[in-house]
Amino acid sequence: MANTSSRSFRLLSLLQHHRFWPGKDLAEKLEVSLRTLRRDVERLRELGYPVQATRGSDGGYQLAPGASLPPLVVDDEEAVALAIGLRMAAQGAVSGIEDASISALAKVIQVMPAKLRRRVEALQLATIQSSAAPGPMIDANTLTTLAQACRDEERLEFRYTARSGEPSQRLVEPHRLVAVGRRWYLVAYDLSRYDWRSFRVDRLADPERTGARFRTRTLPARDASEFVQRSLSEVAGPQTYRVRLHAPLAEVRDQLGDWAQLDESGPGYCELAVTGDTPAWAAFATLSTGADFEVLDGSDLAAFLDSWQARIRKNMKVSAKP
């Protein structure tokens, strides 16, 4: 049997993972008697943890949500930062800590006051992670406003600057936030264009929730992530894709020839630029160098590479079956 201190930590961890534990199940999990369990629960209460008990044959224990837990003092922006960081780590942004990140995220949300917990859960439910690439910084308040509107099915109004630089005022029915690396996109039904659109969040300003609710429309794609990737691949006209290669210019020049532009960008690095109507040639040029790389410009290139990575992994799993 574990000592008292380690058993208390184990009990607290179990209470934080599940909303409610029947007393018998909890005692079996800890390998202690019901009497010892009651003493351990009382010890947690003395430490300031609000453990609620329900009597009777269906009785058990649960950790009360709220602000009386020993202290987790964060403001709104810090709460959002916790949710974003832990969620991205859970989805593989940092190798080897996915399970621990999921566990930590569950615990952090559990002990937050109700107001902060609602904001964080809105961001968690409304966001889909798609791929990894550098991108512009997004204001946390903007992100949570969009996420809450997605969750509550509430119409949004905001100013938007198109790729051409043309400004406009938009009224939309928000559906989901999609993260493509560090770029964020809002998938929404545009009420002035009468069609679905994906809006780059860094080009969006002054989002205001209107208070008007709506009934969710059918998205013309399998999910919001697929919709964004399709939108990025259908950008009209040629686009210049820029990639930073982690290799000296001399090592990659002969492999690419004259159809791609190469420039030195520092010791041991060079910058690749490919112009085309689709990201396919830029992806081919990047991968043919065999060098590590970063996508600097052209978020649809990151989405294109991500989709091929997923397809390769899927086929490798199929071929590995006996």
C-alpha positions as a printed NumPy array, in Angstrom:
array([[  0.   ,   0.   ,   0.   ],
       [  1.271,   3.495,  -0.818],
       [  2.162,   5.871,   2.011],
       [ -0.321,   8.536,   3.122],
       [  1.18 ,  11.437,   1.166],
       [  1.516,   9.595,  -2.157],
       [ -1.981,   8.147,  -1.713],
       [ -3.38 ,  11.662,  -1.184],
       [ -1.826,  12.84 ,  -4.428],
       [ -3.203,   9.788,  -6.198],
       [ -6.687,  10.445,  -4.768],
       [ -6.561,  14.086,  -5.872],
       [ -5.477,  13.063,  -9.358],
       [ -8.358,  10.58 ,  -9.67 ],
       [-10.884,  13.175,  -8.481],
       [ -9.592,  15.657, -11.029],
       [ -9.897,  13.156, -13.898],
       [-13.529,  12.154, -13.31 ],
       [-16.564,  14.226, -12.388],
       [-17.889,  11.631,  -9.907],
       [-16.459,   8.481,  -8.304],
       [-18.622,   5.899,  -6.47 ],
       [-16.985,   5.33 ,  -3.084],
       [-16.48 ,   1.604,  -3.637],
       [-14.821,   2.11 ,  -7.036],
       [-12.536,   4.796,  -5.667],
       [-11.459,   2.633,  -2.729],
       [-10.705,  -0.292,  -5.07 ],
       [ -8.675,   1.982,  -7.341],
       [ -6.57 ,   3.112,  -4.382],
       [ -6.478,  -0.4  ,  -2.878],
       [ -7.716,   0.835,   0.515],
       [-10.781,   0.277,   2.677],
       [-13.786,   2.609,   2.646],
       [-12.819,   3.785,   6.13 ],
       [ -9.293,   4.704,   4.968],
       [-10.771,   6.439,   1.937],
       [-12.942,   8.611,   4.193],
       [ -9.869,   9.613,   6.214],
       [ -7.957,  10.481,   3.023],
       [-10.857,  12.592,   1.766],
       [-10.951,  14.45 ,   5.078],
       [ -7.216,  15.099,   4.795],
       [ -7.722,  16.692,   1.373],
       [-10.449,  18.91 ,   2.814],
       [ -8.083,  20.053,   5.552],
       [ -5.633,  21.067,   2.82 ],
       [ -8.331,  23.219,   1.222],
       [ -9.628,  20.956,  -1.549],
       [-13.474,  21.036,  -1.679],
       [-14.317,  17.325,  -1.951],
       [-18.087,  16.74 ,  -1.95 ],
       [-19.557,  13.492,  -0.605],
       [-22.923,  11.883,  -1.43 ],
       [-24.357,   9.393,   1.073],
       [-26.374,   6.241,   0.378],
       [-25.968,   3.118,  -1.709],
       [-25.179,   5.238,  -4.775],
       [-22.953,   7.588,  -2.819],
       [-19.51 ,   8.725,  -3.8  ],
       [-17.118,  11.642,  -4.089],
       [-16.411,  14.475,  -6.462],
       [-14.196,  17.539,  -6.551],
       [-16.275,  20.693,  -6.556],
       [-15.437,  23.12 ,  -9.367],
       [-14.725,  26.675,  -8.343],
       [-12.388,  29.226,  -6.976],
       [-11.748,  27.814,  -3.492],
       [ -9.111,  25.374,  -4.711],
       [ -5.565,  26.3  ,  -3.598],
       [ -4.658,  28.896,  -5.721],
       [ -4.825,  29.063,  -9.455],
       [ -4.836,  32.8  , -10.108],
       [ -4.814,  33.699, -13.775],
       [ -6.38 ,  36.486, -15.796],
       [ -8.401,  35.898, -18.962],
       [ -5.449,  36.126, -21.378],
       [ -3.378,  33.725, -19.258],
       [ -6.265,  31.236, -19.214],
       [ -6.453,  31.379, -23.007],
       [ -2.674,  30.959, -23.252],
       [ -2.874,  27.84 , -21.042],
       [ -5.621,  26.337, -23.202],
       [ -3.863,  27.063, -26.508],
       [ -0.462,  25.836, -25.32 ],
       [ -1.713,  22.622, -23.743],
       [ -4.089,  21.849, -26.615],
       [ -1.366,  22.238, -29.253],
       [  1.043,  20.153, -27.19 ],
       [ -1.642,  17.474, -26.887],
       [ -1.945,  17.388, -30.679],
       [  1.741,  16.678, -31.174],
       [  3.323,  20.149, -31.327],
       [  5.93 ,  18.883, -28.837],
       [  6.794,  15.21 , -29.298],
       [  6.416,  12.876, -26.322],
       [  4.201,  14.992, -24.06 ],
       [  0.803,  14.526, -25.701],
       [ -0.775,  12.4  , -22.945],
       [  0.612,  14.573, -20.157],
       [ -0.726,  17.676, -21.909],
       [ -4.235,  16.194, -22.155],
       [ -4.127,  15.322, -18.451],
       [ -2.843,  18.778, -17.503],
       [ -5.461,  20.528, -19.626],
       [ -8.251,  18.551, -17.931],
       [ -6.924,  19.464, -14.481],
       [ -6.445,  23.145, -15.265],
       [ -9.996,  23.48 , -16.624],
       [-11.403,  21.61 , -13.605],
       [-10.051,  24.088, -11.047],
       [-10.836,  27.308, -12.898],
       [-13.678,  29.58 , -11.768],
       [-16.816,  29.147, -13.865],
       [-16.341,  32.319, -15.95 ],
       [-12.792,  31.424, -17.029],
       [-13.693,  27.766, -17.513],
       [-16.467,  28.709, -19.976],
       [-14.09 ,  30.805, -22.054],
       [-11.435,  28.099, -22.187],
       [-13.931,  25.338, -22.997],
       [-15.351,  27.494, -25.799],
       [-11.897,  27.792, -27.344],
       [-11.279,  24.053, -26.927],
       [-14.582,  23.049, -28.56 ],
       [-14.419,  25.557, -31.41 ],
       [-10.814,  24.929, -32.515],
       [ -9.355,  22.319, -34.86 ],
       [ -5.578,  21.939, -35.287],
       [ -4.476,  21.3  , -38.869],
       [ -0.698,  21.713, -39.372],
       [  2.481,  23.441, -38.255],
       [  3.935,  26.57 , -39.856],
       [  4.977,  30.037, -38.703],
       [  2.442,  32.829, -38.894],
       [  1.249,  36.152, -37.476],
       [  0.36 ,  36.723, -33.82 ],
       [ -3.338,  36.755, -32.95 ],
       [ -4.93 ,  38.835, -30.189],
       [ -6.241,  36.549, -27.43 ],
       [ -9.42 ,  38.573, -26.906],
       [-10.261,  38.318, -30.61 ],
       [ -9.737,  34.566, -30.533],
       [-11.969,  34.004, -27.503],
       [-14.703,  36.281, -28.883],
       [-14.78 ,  34.201, -32.077],
       [-14.678,  30.925, -30.151],
       [-17.565,  31.89 , -27.877],
       [-19.66 ,  33.008, -30.852],
       [-18.989,  29.627, -32.536],
       [-19.991,  27.785, -29.382],
       [-23.133,  29.854, -28.725],
       [-24.234,  29.966, -32.406],
       [-24.363,  33.758, -32.29 ],
       [-23.916,  36.048, -35.286],
       [-20.73 ,  38.126, -35.521],
       [-19.911,  41.45 , -37.113],
       [-16.337,  42.539, -37.884],
       [-14.099,  44.534, -40.219],
       [-12.122,  42.435, -42.685],
       [ -9.219,  43.23 , -45.012],
       [ -9.088,  41.007, -48.094],
       [ -5.89 ,  39.676, -49.647],
       [ -6.063,  42.539, -52.169],
       [ -6.103,  45.071, -49.327],
       [ -9.782,  45.98 , -49.82 ],
       [-11.593,  46.605, -46.497],
       [-15.183,  45.512, -45.837],
       [-17.699,  45.075, -43.03 ],
       [-18.928,  41.488, -42.586],
       [-21.909,  39.909, -40.826],
       [-21.474,  36.145, -40.462],
       [-22.729,  32.987, -38.794],
       [-19.508,  31.551, -37.269],
       [-18.949,  27.806, -37.419],
       [-15.414,  26.837, -36.305],
       [-11.895,  28.141, -35.8  ],
       [ -9.185,  26.231, -37.677],
       [ -5.482,  26.538, -36.839],
       [ -3.074,  26.02 , -39.737],
       [  0.222,  26.196, -37.905],
       [  0.2  ,  29.607, -36.247],
       [ -2.32 ,  31.013, -38.716],
       [ -5.948,  30.972, -37.619],
       [ -9.008,  30.877, -39.867],
       [-12.653,  31.46 , -39.015],
       [-15.026,  29.285, -41.044],
       [-18.382,  31.063, -41.268],
       [-21.449,  31.614, -43.443],
       [-21.194,  35.131, -44.906],
       [-24.672,  36.713, -44.819],
       [-23.752,  39.43 , -47.327],
       [-22.181,  37.002, -49.858],
       [-24.731,  34.23 , -49.216],
       [-21.983,  31.612, -49.112],
       [-19.453,  29.906, -46.843],
       [-16.115,  31.654, -46.388],
       [-12.85 ,  31.163, -44.483],
       [-11.503,  34.379, -42.939],
       [ -7.902,  34.828, -41.82 ],
       [ -8.169,  35.945, -38.212],
       [ -5.11 ,  38.229, -38.448],
       [ -6.98 ,  40.216, -41.142],
       [-10.073,  40.506, -38.967],
       [-10.661,  43.459, -36.608],
       [-13.153,  44.581, -33.954],
       [-15.322,  41.433, -33.78 ],
       [-18.65 ,  42.121, -32.076],
       [-21.194,  39.538, -30.946],
       [-24.63 ,  40.725, -32.089],
       [-26.803,  38.723, -29.678],
       [-28.718,  37.212, -32.629],
       [-28.764,  33.395, -32.59 ],
       [-28.933,  31.184, -35.679],
       [-29.526,  27.583, -36.689],
       [-26.366,  25.875, -37.975],
       [-26.231,  25.392, -41.744],
       [-24.725,  22.384, -43.505],
       [-21.045,  22.953, -44.25 ],
       [-20.11 ,  21.955, -47.862],
       [-17.154,  19.849, -46.691],
       [-16.412,  16.904, -44.394],
       [-15.285,  19.281, -41.662],
       [-13.993,  22.83 , -41.136],
       [-10.341,  21.811, -41.579],
       [-11.025,  20.309, -45.007],
       [-12.985,  23.418, -45.994],
       [-10.056,  25.702, -45.111],
       [ -7.526,  23.536, -46.955],
       [ -9.754,  23.482, -50.04 ],
       [-10.173,  27.274, -49.864],
       [ -6.415,  27.777, -49.64 ],
       [ -5.759,  25.535, -52.644],
       [ -8.313,  27.465, -54.76 ],
       [ -6.703,  30.903, -54.357],
       [ -6.972,  32.584, -57.763],
       [ -3.88 ,  33.541, -59.739],
       [ -0.222,  32.671, -59.246],
       [  1.231,  32.885, -55.756],
       [  4.818,  33.057, -54.584],
       [  5.707,  30.467, -51.981],
       [  8.732,  31.203, -49.819],
       [ 10.55 ,  28.556, -47.78 ],
       [ 13.627,  28.839, -45.573],
       [ 15.912,  25.837, -46.142],
       [ 18.263,  24.688, -43.383],
       [ 21.135,  24.129, -45.822],
       [ 23.777,  26.273, -47.537],
       [ 22.797,  27.671, -50.937],
       [ 25.665,  25.816, -52.665],
       [ 24.316,  22.429, -51.527],
       [ 20.847,  22.861, -53.027],
       [ 21.47 ,  25.043, -56.13 ],
       [ 22.386,  22.115, -58.44 ],
       [ 19.348,  20.085, -57.359],
       [ 16.844,  22.799, -58.293],
       [ 18.278,  24.344, -61.464],
       [ 16.916,  27.653, -62.772],
       [ 13.187,  27.156, -62.257],
       [ 13.288,  28.163, -58.576],
       [ 14.771,  31.295, -57.037],
       [ 17.375,  30.804, -54.299],
       [ 18.908,  33.461, -52.069],
       [ 21.259,  33.248, -49.102],
       [ 19.593,  34.13 , -45.795],
       [ 22.426,  33.523, -43.327],
       [ 25.229,  31.077, -42.539],
       [ 23.997,  27.575, -43.344],
       [ 20.592,  28.789, -44.588],
       [ 19.019,  29.861, -47.859],
       [ 15.587,  31.016, -48.991],
       [ 13.616,  29.275, -51.748],
       [ 10.929,  31.11 , -53.761],
       [  8.612,  29.326, -56.225],
       [  5.714,  31.021, -58.06 ],
       [  2.752,  28.971, -59.239],
       [ -1.03 ,  28.586, -59.334],
       [ -0.907,  25.696, -56.841],
       [  1.5  ,  24.724, -54.042],
       [  2.467,  21.443, -55.767],
       [  5.676,  22.705, -57.447],
       [  6.779,  24.522, -54.303],
       [  6.262,  21.323, -52.29 ],
       [  8.225,  19.275, -54.841],
       [ 11.094,  21.783, -54.85 ],
       [ 11.22 ,  21.942, -51.057],
       [ 11.203,  18.172, -50.507],
       [ 13.655,  17.447, -53.322],
       [ 16.394,  19.364, -51.501],
       [ 16.317,  16.893, -48.601],
       [ 16.846,  19.772, -46.162],
       [ 14.865,  20.737, -43.078],
       [ 12.683,  23.758, -43.795],
       [ 10.236,  26.391, -42.569],
       [  7.321,  27.741, -44.637],
       [  7.683,  31.532, -44.566],
       [  4.873,  32.58 , -46.915],
       [  2.045,  30.589, -48.476],
       [ -0.138,  28.955, -45.821],
       [ -1.768,  26.708, -48.433],
       [  1.684,  25.169, -48.972],
       [  1.722,  24.155, -45.306],
       [ -1.768,  22.67 , -45.677],
       [ -0.738,  20.849, -48.884],
       [  2.325,  19.311, -47.187],
       [  0.231,  18.383, -44.165],
       [ -2.364,  16.563, -46.3  ],
       [  0.364,  14.563, -48.081],
       [  1.996,  13.71 , -44.767],
       [ -1.317,  12.343, -43.486],
       [ -1.832,  10.349, -46.718],
       [  1.677,   8.846, -46.546],
       [  1.251,   7.849, -42.905],
       [ -2.112,   6.251, -43.655],
       [ -0.723,   4.189, -46.562],
       [  2.324,   3.142, -44.56 ],
       [  0.031,   1.779, -41.847],
       [ -1.992,  -0.149, -44.445],
       [  1.109,  -1.646, -46.084],
       [  2.519,  -2.651, -42.701],
       [ -0.461,  -4.943, -41.954],
       [  0.196,  -8.682, -42.422]])
